[in-house]
Amino acid sequence: MTDFSWRRKDIDWLCSAPALLHDHHCLDSAGFFSYALPDILPAACVPGRLGIYAEVLMLWLLQQHPELEAIADHLQIQENQRTLGELDFLLRWKNSELWHLELAVKWYLFVPELAAQGLNAFVGPDIKDTLAVKYQRLIEHQLPISKHPEITRWLHEHEWPEATQTMRQLIHMPGRLFYPLGSSLPTLPELNPEHHQGRWLKQSQLPLLHTHYPEAELYQLVYRHWLGGPDETGLIGRLSDHSEELLKQSQTWQRPVRLMLKTDQEHHLMVVPDTWHQRALEIHLPA
């Protein structure tokens, strides 16, 4: 199991990364995280998945906010000894307004052949889910959790009986959408035009990187650095000096791998196995 050490750049990214989608449910991160943060971060490591690490960072960020109190996190809804769902964060502002906030940090790859399906054209690295499916679950299942009778009862017990009538429901959904290397970008009204972007390519296409970014420095992102990006331990060297080595190494990759090329700016890449594209079409292209 991976341990995630607290990094300032991960916190800065979580504060500044725009939402993937343009929707009234999405949190305006630039406006919300406008307060000063302590210089010293907690030293403890967070064991588990990247999503758990992001949730720990998010809770810490919320606890630093001068105008609100995080009154509950990971509040489970149970019925007949069965867990129906979990509310990520319940926040109380100084004016007594309550917010239900869900966090979803996501990465998706745009598959052009699926473009007619809208947000379903954005497929997860594991191929199983899509951006449309994830967002639908957030809107139809996770946000309504705060209206469940168990939450109403919990709020009554904590002397906020009217809160469920006025509670605001929001999603913080940062991440990055990757588009095929060398392709034009699609125009979808649901997408936030400011969302973070990258490019994806097959392992066999790696030699093309030298054509697109001849002078770049090459970084490989270990999984624990997928939020804020690599540090100097991820630096491999100049792409022109390591192209053949990278292509040879990629033959051992069984799952998508993230790279970053640094010129005068950062270029984020997702390298997928050569079979990934066809498998995505087989799963998500209508029969």
N, C-alpha and C positions, 0 to 999 in steps of 0.2 A: 504494500500500500504506500502511495506517495505521501510525503509530508510537505506541506506548503508553508514556507517561511514568509512572514509579513514583509512586503516590499512597498516602499513609498510609491513606486511607479504603478503598481497595481491599484492602489487606492486612488491615485490621480486619474488613472484611466476610468475607474468605476464612476468617479465624479464627473468626468468631462465627456465620456462617450455618449453620442446622441442615440436616441431610440432608433431601432431599425425601421419602424413604421410611423406613418403620419396619422395619428389617431387621437381622439380626445381622451382616451384612457391612458395614454403614454405620458410618463413623467417628463417634464422639462428639466433635464439634469443641470443645464447651465444656470438656470434660475434657482433651482432648489439647493444645489451644493455651492452656495456663494459665500459661505462662512469660513472663518479661519480654522485650521486644524492644528492640533498639537504637533510639535516638532518630533517628539519621541513616540515611537510606535511600540505596541506590545511585542515582547520578545518571543512569546510562545509559538510553536509550530502548530499547524492545523492538519491533523491526519484526515484522510478521506479523499473525496472526489473534488474536482475543480469547482463544481457548483456549490459544495459545502463551504469551501474556502471563500468563495465570493459572498455567500450569505453571512459568514462571520465578519468579513470586512464591512459589509453593508450595515450590519447591526452596530458595529463600532462607529461607523459614520453617522448613523441616526442618533446614537447616544451623544455625539458631540454637538448636535444641532442646538443652538441657543433658544429656539422658539418652540420646541416640541419635546415630548417625552415618549420613548418607546415603551409602551405599557405591556406589550406582549409580543412574543415571537414564536413561530412554529407551534401555534395553538391548534391542537388536534380536535377534530370533530368526530365523535364516536357515537354510534347508535347500535344497541344490542351487542355490545362488546366487539363491534366492527368499526374500523377507522374509515370514515367516508372521505376525509380530506384534511388538509392542513392549511391554516392561514399563515402566511409568511411573517408579516409585520403589522401590528396594530399601533397606530400613532395618535397621540393626543396633543393638539396644539394648545398654546397658552390661552387662546380664546375658547377653549373647550371643544373645538371642532375635532372630529375623529376621522382618520384616514385608514383605510385598509390598503396596504402596499404589497404587491407581489413582485418578486425579482426573478428574471429569466435572462441569463446570459447565453447567447446562442450564436452559432456559426452555420451558415448554409451556403450551398453551391448552386448557382443558377445553371439549369440545363435548358439550352435554347429550344430543343425539340418539345419541351413541355410548356412553352411560353403561353399557349392558349389557355392553360389552366391557372393563370394568374399566380398567386403566391404559392401554389403547389409546385411551381417550377423551381422553387428553391428547396433543394434536397439536403438533408443533414449528412455529415461525413459518414455516418454509419448506414446511410441509405434508407433506413426504416421510416423516418419521419420527414415532414416538410414544414416550412414556415407557416403555411395555411393551417395545417393540423394543430400545430403548437399554439398559434394565436387563438384559434377557435376554442381550444381547451381552456386557455386562460380566461377568455371572455365568458364562456358558457358554463364552466365548472369551477375554476379557482376563484374568480372574483365573487360569484354568488355565494360562496361559502360564508362570507361575513353577514349574510341575511339569514343564515340557518338558525333555527330556534335555540340550538345549543349556545351560539354566540350571543343571542339575545339574552338568554339566561345568565351567561357569564357577565355581560355588561350590567344587568340588573344587580347582580351580586356585588359589582364594583361601583354601584351608584351612578351609572350612566344609562338610565332606562330609555331615554329618547334617542340614544346615539344611532341605533340602526336605521332610524328614519332619515337621518341627515348625513350618514357616513359617506365619505367620498372614496371611491374605489379606483386605484391607479396601478399601473404596471411600469416597472423600470426594466426595459428590455434593450440593453445595449448588446453589442456583438460586432460581427463583421459578415458582409455578404461577398462571396467570391464569384467572379465572372470568368468565363473562359479566356485564356491568354490570347491577346490579339483581337478579341471580338469587340463590337460596339456594345454599349450598355442599353438595356431595355428601359422603357419608360412606363412605369406603373404608378398610378396615382396613390396607391396605398403605401408606397415607400417614402420614408423620410429622405428628402433630397440631400440631407447632410449626413446620411448614415456612413459608417466606416466601410471602405471597400477593399477588395483584394482581387487577386487573379488565381484561377486554378488551372492545373495542367496535369496530363498523364506523365507517368514516370518516363516513358519513351520520348516525351517532348522536352526533357530537361536540357538537351543541347540548344534549344531555342533561346534559353535564358541569356546565353552569351551574346546572341544577336540583339536582344531587347535591352540588356543592361551590361554592356561590355566592361565598364569600369567599376562595377559594384563590389562592395564588400558583402560576403555571404555569412549569414547567421542561420543556425538551426534552432528552432524553438522546442525545448523540452516541454512536456505537457503542462507543467506547473507555471510556465511563463506565457501561456496563451492569453492571459488578460492584458497585462501591460507591455508585453514584448520581451525580447531577450536582454540579458545583461552581457557583460564582456565574456562570460564563460561560454556563451553560445557562438562566439565569433570563430568561424572556420578560416577565413582569410579572403583574399581577392578571388572573385568568381573565376577569373581567367586562369588562375593557378590551380583551381580545384574542380574544374568542370568534369574531367574524366573520373576523378575519384568520387565525385558526387553521383555520377551516373552508375558507377559500379556499386556503390553503397546502396543506392535506391533499389537494387534488385532484391535486397533482403527485407524491404519494407512491406509489411502485410496489411497496413492500414494507412489512411491519409496522414501525411507529415506536413508540418508547417515550417516554412522557411521565411526569412526576411532578407531582402537585398537593400543595401543602403548606398545611395548616391548622395545627391543634395537633398533627398527626401527618402522616406521609408516606403518600400514596396513589399506588401505582405502577400505571401503565396501559400497555396494549399496544393500539395502534390499527392495525387491519388494513384492507386494501382491501375494498370492499363485496363483491367476488367471493370472498374468502377462505373464508368459511363454507361456501358451496355447493361449492367445490372440495374442501374437506376432507371433506365428506359423500360426494362422488363417488369419492374415493380410498379412504376408510376404512370406509364403510358397506357391510356385506355385501350382495351382490346378492340 
